């Protein structure tokens, strides 16, 4: 779809987003509510918002050995830095042998490599400002058939941007072989616009190039309807109501058994959502002020 030839007055840029929306409507003291995934989950759970199951939290090297013993009993799980940025440090793992797991690309990962990775998380390699962090180990999502039919090698998610509790724009982020199963646009996942009223997928993009089909499976993207779309919007609104930020992104996954779950919240949601929707985020936000 992309933008038409009208003037781009409402096109939201990075500086405008930060100055006019992020910092104007989100006091800095509220950022830890969404920048720390473990704290965010505690807030959401207190309000009855569904989230993926937490298997373990590793908060120090003192507890690392015991945590590794627990990990040996898990067949599928996800490791995340609690204060990670831009999708860095996330590992999706599936057990394929004694003390051997694989990531979506098929590459193997041993227990000792997992130990090193968790150590890097604790040292703050992936965190905001490089400060010490905690490792969050979650139960791996079983993607809903809707997204598995498009691409089965990872976990897709849905990003909804809200302002003052009202949904403004939405997109689906679907993994690719390049993104190694992660729904991260910077790592090569594709973004697909979502009609806010109906949940219908519209146009897609990968690294700035407009697409209509998934690059790995050649599956048509446009016209598909996200199941339970009203529930997706409902829990995104419910999550936004539990934090003290007025402008934020809510990331939702669709689990085959659990339905929509809140993955995380974001105080500085990216701007690629404008490209895939062919709409100007500044203009959409301006209508709500």
MOKA-V629772 format. One line per field, one symbol per residue. psi: psi as a letter, one per 40 degrees, with the letter a starting at -180 (. if undefined). A space follows every 50 residues. Layout:
psi->???
This chain:
psi->caiaeiifdehhiddddddeddddegideedddeehddddddddddeehh iihhdihheiddedddddddddehdhihhihdfiifeiehhhihheihfh iiideeiihiddddddddddddeedeihefiiiihhhihhhhiidddddd hefahiihhhhihfehhdiiiihhiiddefeifhddeeiiihihhddeeh hbiiihfehhieihddefhhdieihhifddddddddddddeeifhdhihh hhihhddeahihdiihegiieeddddefihddddddee.
